[in-house]
C-alpha cells in the first residue's frame, strides 16, 4: 500500500498530516501504532508534531511500543518524543512495556535512557508491574545499580 492510499484508508489528509481523522487519530500516531517506520520517518521529516497524544493521553512512543517497532521507537525518541512522558494515569511507556511482557522493548527503552524508576499514580514502578521474568530481571538489574 502506498502512502496516498494509506492516508485515504485512514481518513487522513496527506496535505495536512497534523490533523486527526474522525476517530481522533493523527497520522503520526497511526504510523507508530502500525509500525510503519518509513511513513513515520517521512512524517517526522515533514515536521509533524512529535508531541501529539492519542485519545487516551499516550504519546507516539507508547504507540510504537504497542507495535513493538524498534525502528519507530528509536526514530521518535531521536526526534524528541519523550520516552518518560507520563500519561493521565501516571504510567510511562516503560511501565506499559514491562506490564505487557514486551521484553525487547523494555531492553530498548533502557538502552535509550528511559527512566525505569518513574512511579505511576498508584506509586508502582515498571519493576513492580513487570509481567515477565525477563523484564523483571532487566529492570531489577538497573534499579539496583
N, C-alpha and C positions, 0 to 999 in steps of 0.2 A: 504494500500500500504506500503510495507516495504521500508527501506531506499535505498537499492540497486536499486529497481525498480524506486524510486523517482529520483535518480541520473541519471539513464538511460533515463527516460521520459523527464528530463530537460536538457539532453545533457551535463551532467557534469561528471567529473572523480572523483569517490569516493576516489581514492588513492591520488588525488591532489586537495583537496577541496578549495584551494585559487584561482585556475584557474577559468576563466569565460567561459560561454558557447558561442556559435556563436552569441547570442543576446546581449552579454556583461554583462550577469547576473552572479554573484557569487552564490555559494551555500548558504552562509550566508544571502545575500540579498533576495534570493528567499524564504528561510525558514522563514525569518522575514515577508516578504510581504504576505506569505500564512498563517501566524500564527501557524507554525509548531514548537511548543515550545520544544518538546523532541528532534527533529532533530537539532534545533538551539542550545540547551544545549550540544548536542553531538559535534557539530562543534566547539563551544567555548572550550569545554574540549580538543578537538584535536588541539587547538592552532591556529585556523584560525584568520586572520587579522580582528579584530572588527572595524577597521577604514576604511574599504572598502567603496567606493562610487558607486552609480549606474550611469548610463549614463547621468542622469540629474544633477548629483552632490549632491545627497542626501545621507545621511548615513543610516545605518540599523535601527536606532531608528525611523527614518521617515517611513521606510518600515513597521515596526511593528505597528506604529501609523495608517498607512493605513489599516492594518488588524484589528485594534482595539484590539490587543492582549496584555492584561495587563502582562501576564507572560513573553512574549518576550521582552516587553519594560523594565520590571524590570531586566531580565537577561542581556540584552545588556548594560544597564546603569551600572549594577553591574560589568560587565566585562570590563568597561572602555570606552564604546562608549559614546561620548559627547552629552548630551541632548541639549546643547546650540550651537551646530555646526550650522554655517550659510552656506546655500547653495549659489550657484553663484548669486542668486537674493537677498541674504542677509536674507532670511527667515529661521527661526528656526522651529523645529518640533512643538513648542508651537504655532507659527503663523499658521502653517498648520492645526493643530488640532482645533484651535479657528475659523479659517476661514471656516473649513469644518463642523462645528457644532458637533465635536466629544467631547461632554461634559465630558464623563467619562475619556477620555484621557487627557483633559485639567486638570481635577482634579488630576489624577495620576501624571502627569508631575509636577504640583505644589507640590504635596506630596513628590516627589523625588528630589525636589530642583532646577528644571529648572527655569531659569530666565525669568519672564514674561515681562520684560521691554526692551528687546533687539529689537531695531527697524530695519526694513529691509532697503534696499537701497532707498526706497521711503519715508523713515522716518515714517513708520507706525509700530506700536507695535501690539502684539497679541490682546490687548484690542481694538485697532482701527479696527482690522479685524474680531472681533467676529461676527459669523453668527447666534448665538442663544442667547436668553436672559440668559440662564443658564450660558454659557461660559462668557458672558459679566459680569454677577454678580460675578462669581468666580474671574475673573481677576480684576475687579474693587475693590473688597474687598482686594486683595493682593497688588495691585498697589497703593491703597490709604493708606495702612498701613505704 
